[in-house]
């Protein structure tokens, strides 16, 4: 099987595009959802939780999915997961009950936990070295561009009614036949652990990568959760404008990801982590100081650039550190920490938002990411050089 065929790459990219779309498509709907579900106990908190609830179930599912695909293969679960994605994701359009919407979001998370673990593991299986770095950057760029498309469409559709953006999840039904046709199982010797064989050792530094991934999503995920409310407080009323603002960070995430392979050829993993966190630090300070729509968007652009470097950097490093026999398991862990960070983000940050001004919280996040920038820069010599 020639994994460099455009049909194979397109199939991987299409499945990858579902990941970010699963989370932020309904971001612009949150204020109107909060109004319609105000009669529920803790209605506003539950509505905000609906954005990140899939992340919890992605986190719970990914490790199990990783172990399964190491033993049984990459492809068996893919078709079922895509079907569940379409049905569960679109259920929010048909249901006018907050608890039903939350249940649909949970099932959506289970499907994404499976699809993302499979597709990221396949990227590691199919490609090596520079080709892997290039495709990992392209993968995150396409995911980001899909996020722009879906959150922009979500903002426009939310002006019709808050539940209409849920119909966008039916997009998975278009991807399903393409993925089943062109995504192929790697050779067993390269993909699966041998029964009874001792699990190969995985470098302990991989846990530092997992922790960094979780922390960066805890901090970054305040953007789709809180920025819609922040912009409302600045007098921005149109949901489509809010959607475009949040999408702007995703646009520049795509731009940075396109250039990831070129930067990786010159910089170490630690230096790229430092650069990404540095951009985020400046971004959140700008947002904190902004009193206009334009300045908030400027801050979001910088935050997106930072994440556009951090995400492929973490993915490629885990691919490099994980032995092929347990690659699915380790990438499952990466997926778990990624989305666990998204889920706990509102649980950790909302109490601060309720106790302090939004500007103070954004400034605090700027300080935290600035410290992380310095720590990774100082530790750069302790890491292996790019290769």
C-alpha positions, -999 to +999 in steps of 0.1 A: +000+000+000+014+034-010+007+056+020+018+087+000-012+085-023-033+116-021-064+096-014-049+081+018-037+114+030-070+131+023-088+103+042-066+108+072-070+146+071-108+143+068-111+121+098-087+144+117-109+174+109-137+160+130-118+164+162-117+202+168-151+205+151-166+182+178-157+207+205-161+243+192-188+241+166-214+251+192-193+278+210-214+307+196-246+290+207-236+291+244-251+325+254-285+317+238-285+282+252-279+297+286-310+319+282-332+290+270-321+267+297-320+293+325-348+273+343-326+243+350-306+241+382-271+255+375-283+260+339-255+283+328-228+261+343-243+230+326-245+249+293-208+259+295-200+223+305-217+210+273-189+225+253-162+206+272-182+175+282-171+155+250-135+160+262-142+140+294-155+110+274-127+114+248-102+112+277-120+081+292-122+064+258-088+071+243-066+049+265-090+019+260-091+026+223-053+027+222-050-007+239-076-022+216-060-011+184-026-023+195-041-058+198-069-059+172-058-034+146-064+002+137-094+000+114-121-023+130-136+005+151-133+034+127-166+030+108-187+025+139-171+056+155-179+078+125-215+067+125-219+074+162-203+108+157-230+118+132-259+105+152-248+117+187-234+150+174-266+160+156-288+149+185-287+184+200-308+197+171-336+172+177-335+174+215-349+204+235-338+190+269-306+201+284-298+167+299-305+150+266-281+175+249-255+166+275-260+128+269-255+134+231-223+153+238-210+124+259-216+099+231-199+123+207-169+123+229-167+085+229-166+085+191-139+112+189-118+093+215-117+064+191-113+082+158-085+106+170-065+078+186-068+057+154-059+085+130-029+098+150-016+063+154-019+057+117+001+088+109+029+074+131+026+040+114+025+054+078+052+080+080+087+085+094+112+113+100+107+145+081+076+131+063+060+125+097+068+160+109+054+175+077+022+154+078+017+161+116+019+199+109-004+195+079-028+174+101-031+201+128-034+228+101-063+210+085-079+204+119-076+241+126-090+251+092-119+227+098-124+244+131-125+278+114-151+265+089-173+249+116-172+276+142-179+303+115-208+283+102-218+276+137-219+313+145-240+321+114-264+292+121-267+302+158-282+334+146-311+313+133-315+293+165-289+279+190-296+243+180-291+246+143-253+243+144-257+207+158-267+196+122-231+202+111-220+170+128-238+150+100-206+159+080-192+126+094-216+107+071-198+122+041-164+111+054-175+076+063-173+059+029-141+077+020-124+066+051-135+030+048-123+029+012-088+044+014-076+040+050-057+007+052-045-015+081-007-013+085+013-046+083+009-065+116+046-066+123+047-028+123+015-022+141+007-048+167+023-061+199+031-098+198+010-119+223+030-128+254+059-104+245+071-080+272+060-044+266+089-023+254+102+005+277+089+040+270+111+069+280+099+086+311+101+121+295+069+112+277+050+120+309+064+155+308+049+158+273+015+145+285+015+170+315+024+199+291-004+189+267-029+188+295-018+222+309-018+240+276-054+229+269-065+239+304-052+274+297-061+277+260-097+263+263-108+294+281-110+310+246-141+291+232-157+289+267-153+325+280-145+347+250-181+347+238-192+361+271-163+385+272-172+399+238-208+403+249-196+424+279-177+446+254-209+452+234-206+426+206-241+412+201-239+393+168-231+356+173-216+355+138-190+381+149-183+361+181-178+330+160-154+348+137-134+361+166-129+326+181-122+312+146-094+337+142-073+319+167-079+287+149-069+303+116-035+313+129-031+279+145-033+265+110-008+291+097+017+282+124+012+244+119+019+247+082+054+260+091+060+235+119+082+211+099+105+240+087+109+253+123+115+217+136+144+213+112+161+242+130+149+241+166+146+214+193+114+202+208+120+222+240+127+254+220+094+250+201+075+244+233+091+277+246+082+296+215+046+283+216+041+293+253+057+326+247+032+335+220+004+324+243+017+346+271+017+377+249-017+368+236-035+366+269-019+398+281-033+415+250-067+401+255-067+412+292-058+448+281-082+449+252-114+470+253-123+466+217-133+438+194-102+444+172-077+441+200-093+409+214-090+394+179-053+404+178-048+385+210-066+355+198-045+354+166-013+352+188-028+325+210-037+305+179-001+307+166+012+294+199-011+264+198-003+258+162+033+251+173+026+233+206+001+207+193+022+192+164+053+195+185+038+173+212+023+149+187+055+143+169+075+139+201+052+112+214+053+095+180+091+095+182+092+083+218+066+055+216+078+021+203+056+007+175+043-022+196+027+001+221+022+031+199-016+030+201-015+029+239+008+058+242-010+079+216-042+070+235-026+085+266-017+116+246-053+119+235-065+114+271-043+141+285-052+165+256-090+162+262-088+158+300-072+193+299-102+206+279-127+190+302-112+203+335-105+237+321-139+253+330-139+234+363-106+250+372-109+284+356-146+293+361-142+297+399-115+322+392-137+340+367-165+341+393-142+355+419-121+379+398-126+401+368-121+385+334-092+408+328-074+395+359-079+359+349-065+365+314-035+383+329-029+354+353-029+330+324-004+352+306+019+350+336+016+312+338+023+307+301+052+332+303+068+311+331+064+279+311+081+297+281+111+305+303+112+270+319+113+252+285+139+276+272+162+270+302+157+232+298+164+231+261+200+218+266+187+188+285+166+176+256+178+157+226+183+179+195+159+177+166+161+146+146 
